[in-house]
Structure formats: structure tokens, C-alpha cells
Amino acid sequence: MLYKRFKDKYLVRLEKGDDIVKSLLDLAKKEDIKLASVSGLGAVSYAEIGLFNLEEKKYYSNSYQGDFEVSNLQGNLSTKDGEKYVHLHILISDVNQKTFGGHLNRAIVSATAEIVVDLIDGEIDRFLGDNGVNLIKFD
């Protein structure tokens, strides 16, 4: 992972083999990022994407392996119980432009990923809501 800060934004370049979620968590820890918006694109060879079932309060994930374009990566960085927390959603497409999307658990970069981390002045923690989802806490 390579990155550079420009005022209140980081431009991040991930390289082949980098894990998107882990890399952003590492960046948040290293740079002490408490709150930020994330957007990006790129290419991955592997992705674990989930969907939360509200009735069961359980995540179901699917794994995808092959050549995929990251058509959209969106999310945020915050904290949960004082620890850095990454919440991302992704949309990937295959050679036939068939798309898969949802909550990103893990993705391995195949060529590169270009991500913008836009700092937000403040700090937001999360808590486990009654619905089983880690919600943003407003005090």
C-alpha cells in the first residue's frame, strides 16, 4: 500500500496481493483516522461479499474468484468500542459485465486499486443495535 495525504484527503494505491479491507484498517490505525468517507475503484482477483439477513441477524457471504473490475467501492472509517472500524460495500463485475455487490468482507487486489479517503472532522463510535447491525452512535 502506498498513500499520500492532501489536506483532508488521502489518495491510496493498493498493489497486487493487497487486501482492501485490511489495508484501509492499517491506514486508519497508522494515521489515527477516526472518521472518514471512502470511495474507490480497481481490480480484484478474489472477493468475499456478504448480505445481512435481518430476520436471522446473520451475515451470509459468497466468495468470488477470477478477474473482476471494482466498479464501485464505498464506505466509511469510524470506531467501535474505541477500535478502528471499516465499513465498506463493493460492486464488482466479471468479463461478461455480470455484477455482484454487497458488504465487503475481504478483497484481494489483482492489478491495482485507487482509493480516496476523505477525512471528516470529528469522531463517531458504533454500537451493536437490536437489529444485529453495528450502528453509528450519536451522543
Buried (B, 14 or more C-beta within 10 A) or exposed (E): BEBEEEEEBBBBBBEEEBBBBBBBBBBBEEBEBBBBBBBBBBBBBBBBBBEBEEEEEEBEBEEBEEEBBBBBBBBBBBBBEEEBBBBBBBBBBEEEEEEBBBBBBBBBBBEBBBBBBBBBEEEBBBEEEEEBEBEBEEE
